[in-house]
Amino acid sequence: MKKIIAHLAMAFTLVFATGLSQAAQDNPQVNIKTEMGDIVVELFPKAAPVSVDNFVKLVNDYHYNGLIFHRVIKGFMIQTGGFTFDFSARASSRGSIVNESANGLKNKRGTLAMARTNDPDSATSQFFINHKSNGFLNPKGSNKGYAVFGAVVSGMNVVDAIAAVETQTQGYYADVPVKPIRILSARLVNPESWAPLAEPGPAAAIEKPVPLR
């Protein structure tokens, strides 16, 4: 009887592990190749459909190729998505997106979240990887927080290495690595796992009143 129970438990464990593995394979993954090594991230389109769609479309448009980690704070996060190695700004080819921070995903170590201004719905292309768990970035009350949309599945040692580099103040910007750390490429590893959202259509035509003559 004990052997039967043990076999059943083992079978359940295998099925459960297979299910988790399959779930991971079903989510889009992006390989971010940096000058310090590769970071593979898994995206969560069910929880953050708009953020993931925006990110993948920017990846497919080669937006992140050649950009740097322009803000690095050890024990907090590393941020990229907006500047080249000479600190020239690279604007997103897409508009700002809605804040999806209320999706249940938390700003834990290794998660990806959209960077933004004080306007909760101002995120475009910049994102950060949490170097540690940052609970204060989660939504609370009227504070919408920062939307998590993915997590590192391979390469946290690279994130740790980037977080440890020497930084400086450069012009208006603080916490800039002394030696620029470039993203060489970012590509979708499993394109079959991602279905793009429809782009917003053109604004509806509004019939204007004609003044009487």
C-alpha positions in Angstrom: 0.0 0.0 0.0 2.8 2.4 0.9 4.5 1.7 -2.5 1.2 2.5 -4.3 0.9 5.8 -2.4 4.5 6.6 -3.1 4.1 5.9 -6.8 0.9 8.0 -6.9 2.7 10.8 -5.2 5.6 10.6 -7.6 3.2 10.6 -10.6 1.3 13.6 -9.2 4.6 15.4 -8.8 5.7 14.7 -12.4 2.3 15.8 -13.7 2.4 19.0 -11.6 6.0 19.8 -12.7 5.1 19.1 -16.3 2.1 21.4 -16.0 4.3 24.2 -14.6 6.9 23.6 -17.4 4.2 23.7 -20.0 2.8 26.9 -18.5 6.2 28.5 -18.7 6.6 27.4 -22.3 3.2 28.9 -23.1 4.3 32.4 -22.0 6.5 34.6 -24.3 10.1 34.7 -23.4 12.6 37.4 -24.5 16.4 37.0 -24.5 18.1 40.3 -23.6 21.7 40.0 -24.6 23.9 42.5 -22.8 27.6 43.3 -22.8 27.7 41.5 -19.4 25.7 38.4 -20.4 22.2 37.2 -21.3 19.1 37.8 -19.3 16.1 35.7 -20.3 12.7 37.0 -19.1 9.3 35.4 -19.1 6.3 37.7 -19.8 2.8 37.4 -18.3 0.3 38.4 -21.0 -2.7 37.1 -19.0 -2.0 39.4 -16.1 -0.6 42.3 -18.0 -1.8 42.1 -21.6 -1.2 45.7 -22.6 2.3 45.9 -21.0 3.4 42.7 -22.6 2.0 43.6 -26.0 3.7 47.0 -25.9 7.0 45.4 -24.8 7.0 42.6 -27.4 6.1 45.0 -30.2 9.0 47.2 -29.2 11.3 44.2 -29.1 10.2 43.2 -32.6 10.9 46.7 -33.8 14.5 46.5 -32.4 13.8 49.4 -30.0 16.0 48.0 -27.3 19.0 47.1 -29.4 21.9 49.4 -28.5 20.3 51.0 -25.5 22.0 51.1 -22.1 21.1 50.5 -18.5 21.0 54.2 -17.7 19.9 54.0 -14.0 21.5 51.4 -11.7 20.9 51.3 -8.0 22.3 48.2 -6.1 19.7 46.8 -3.8 16.9 48.5 -5.7 16.7 48.1 -9.5 18.3 48.5 -12.9 16.5 50.5 -15.6 16.7 50.7 -19.3 14.7 51.5 -22.4 15.3 55.1 -23.2 19.0 56.1 -23.9 21.8 55.1 -26.2 25.5 54.8 -25.0 26.1 58.5 -25.6 23.0 59.3 -23.6 21.0 60.3 -26.7 17.3 59.7 -25.9 15.5 57.1 -28.0 11.7 57.8 -27.8 9.2 55.0 -28.1 7.6 54.5 -31.5 4.4 53.7 -29.6 2.2 55.8 -27.3 1.9 55.6 -23.5 0.0 52.7 -22.0 -2.5 52.1 -19.3 -1.2 51.2 -15.8 -1.7 47.5 -15.1 -0.3 47.5 -11.5 -3.5 46.1 -10.0 -3.0 42.7 -11.8 -1.9 40.9 -8.6 1.8 40.7 -9.6 4.2 42.1 -7.0 7.5 43.9 -7.4 9.6 41.0 -6.2 13.3 40.4 -6.8 13.8 39.6 -10.5 10.5 40.9 -11.8 10.2 43.4 -14.6 8.0 46.5 -14.2 7.2 49.5 -16.4 8.9 52.7 -15.5 6.8 55.9 -15.6 6.5 59.5 -14.5 4.1 60.7 -11.7 1.3 60.1 -14.2 0.3 56.5 -13.6 -0.6 56.0 -17.3 2.6 57.5 -18.7 4.7 54.3 -19.3 6.1 53.9 -22.8 9.3 51.9 -23.4 11.4 52.2 -20.2 11.3 49.3 -17.8 13.3 48.1 -14.8 14.3 44.8 -13.2 13.9 44.7 -9.4 17.2 43.9 -7.8 15.4 43.1 -4.6 11.8 42.9 -3.5 10.4 46.4 -3.5 7.0 46.2 -1.8 6.6 50.0 -1.8 6.3 50.0 -5.6 3.1 47.9 -5.4 -0.3 49.6 -5.6 -1.8 50.6 -2.3 -4.9 52.7 -1.8 -5.0 55.6 -4.2 -1.3 54.9 -5.2 -1.4 52.9 -8.4 2.2 51.6 -8.1 4.3 50.2 -10.9 3.0 47.5 -13.2 4.9 44.1 -13.2 4.6 42.3 -16.5 7.4 39.7 -16.4 10.2 38.0 -14.5 13.8 36.9 -15.0 14.0 33.1 -15.5 17.7 33.0 -16.4 20.5 35.5 -15.8 19.9 37.0 -12.4 23.7 36.7 -11.9 23.9 39.2 -14.8 21.4 41.5 -13.1 23.5 41.2 -9.9 26.7 42.1 -11.9 25.1 45.1 -13.5 23.7 46.3 -10.2 27.2 46.2 -8.7 28.9 48.5 -11.2 30.3 51.9 -10.3 27.9 54.8 -11.0 28.1 58.6 -11.3 25.9 61.6 -11.9 25.9 62.7 -15.5 24.2 66.0 -16.2 20.7 65.8 -14.9 20.9 62.1 -14.4 22.0 60.3 -11.2 23.1 56.6 -10.8 24.5 56.3 -14.3 27.1 53.5 -14.8 30.5 55.0 -15.3 31.1 52.4 -18.1 28.0 52.1 -20.3 26.4 48.7 -20.3 24.6 48.2 -23.7 21.9 45.8 -24.7 23.3 44.2 -27.8 19.9 42.7 -28.8 16.5 41.7 -27.5 14.5 39.1 -29.3 11.4 37.0 -28.7 12.6 33.4 -28.2 9.2 31.7 -28.8 7.2 33.8 -31.3 4.4 31.2 -31.5 3.5 31.9 -27.8 2.5 35.5 -28.4 -0.6 36.8 -30.1 -0.5 40.6 -30.7 -3.4 42.8 -29.5 -5.3 44.8 -32.1 -3.9 48.4 -32.5 -6.3 51.2 -31.5 -8.2 52.3 -34.5 -8.4 55.9 -35.8 -10.6 58.3 -33.8 -14.2 58.2 -34.8 -15.3 61.1 -37.0 -17.4 63.7 -35.2 -20.0 65.6 -37.2 -19.6 69.2 -36.4 -22.7 71.5 -36.2 -23.0 73.9 -39.1 -23.9 77.5 -38.1 -27.1 78.9 -39.7 -26.6 81.5 -42.3 
